[in-house]
Amino acid sequence: MSMRNIKHTQALWEVNEDAAEINSGKTIVVQFSQRFTKKEKTNAIHIVDCVNACNGINPKAVPNMLNLLQTASDCLKSGSYEIPGWDVLKVIEKINSVISQAKNK
């Protein structure tokens, strides 16, 4: 079976420091060494934060959402309420496209 066909354990995940593992309810998602090293603990917290933040959206859409928000923010900061080369309908179309990508898991 291809790894693409395997679903990951559903969020919400949490770090169990006592057992050095990442859990989703009673399911162990990842088990580390006997005790967390500082780096393992930091990595576990980062992994859990990312998984939980992307709960319900396609994580591959995050870079596009960030780019669109950055572009919109730059335009607003510059006092221009238009994105160069885009009219309002184009902006709405791009926003809807990114939302659709995010919802497509």
C-alpha positions in Angstrom: 0.0 0.0 0.0 1.3 3.4 -0.9 2.0 5.8 2.0 -0.3 8.4 0.2 -3.3 6.2 0.9 -2.6 6.0 4.6 -4.4 8.6 6.8 -2.6 10.1 9.7 -4.0 9.9 13.2 -6.6 12.6 13.7 -5.8 15.7 15.7 -5.9 16.9 18.4 -2.5 15.7 19.4 -0.8 16.3 22.7 2.7 15.8 24.2 2.9 13.4 27.1 6.1 14.4 28.7 6.0 11.6 31.4 5.8 8.8 28.7 8.0 10.7 26.1 5.3 10.3 23.5 2.8 12.2 21.3 -0.8 11.0 21.8 -4.2 11.5 20.2 -6.6 10.4 22.9 -5.5 6.9 23.8 -3.6 6.4 20.6 0.2 6.7 20.7 1.3 8.6 17.6 5.0 8.7 18.2 7.1 7.3 21.1 10.5 8.7 21.8 13.4 7.3 23.9 12.9 6.5 27.6 12.8 10.2 28.4 12.7 13.2 26.2 15.9 15.0 25.5 15.5 18.7 25.3 15.6 18.6 21.5 13.1 15.8 21.3 10.7 17.6 23.6 11.1 20.8 21.6 10.5 18.9 18.3 7.5 17.0 19.8 5.9 20.3 20.9 6.5 21.8 17.4 5.1 18.8 15.6 2.0 18.8 17.8 1.5 22.6 17.4 1.7 22.2 13.6 -0.6 19.2 13.4 -3.2 20.9 15.7 -3.0 24.2 13.8 -3.7 22.4 10.5 -6.6 20.4 11.9 -9.4 20.6 9.4 -7.4 22.1 6.6 -5.0 20.8 3.9 -1.5 21.7 5.3 -0.2 22.1 1.7 -2.4 25.2 1.4 -0.6 27.0 4.3 2.2 28.5 2.1 -0.4 29.9 -0.4 -2.5 31.4 2.5 0.6 33.0 4.0 1.7 34.4 0.6 -1.8 35.9 0.0 -2.0 37.4 3.4 1.5 38.9 3.1 0.7 40.4 -0.3 -2.5 41.9 1.0 -0.8 43.2 4.2 2.0 44.8 2.1 -0.6 46.5 -0.1 -2.6 47.8 2.9 0.6 49.1 4.6 1.6 51.0 1.5 -1.7 52.8 1.5 -2.7 51.0 -1.7 -5.9 49.1 -1.4 -5.3 47.3 -4.7 -2.9 44.5 -5.3 -0.8 45.5 -8.4 -2.3 43.8 -11.5 -5.4 42.6 -9.7 -8.8 44.0 -9.5 -11.2 43.4 -6.6 -12.8 40.4 -8.4 -9.4 38.9 -9.0 -8.6 39.3 -5.2 -11.8 37.6 -4.3 -11.2 34.8 -6.8 -7.7 34.2 -5.4 -9.0 34.2 -1.8 -11.7 31.7 -2.7 -9.1 29.5 -4.5 -6.9 29.4 -1.4 -9.8 28.7 0.8 -10.9 25.9 -1.5 -7.3 24.5 -1.5 -7.3 24.6 2.3 -10.6 22.7 2.6 -9.5 20.0 0.2 -7.8 17.5 2.4 
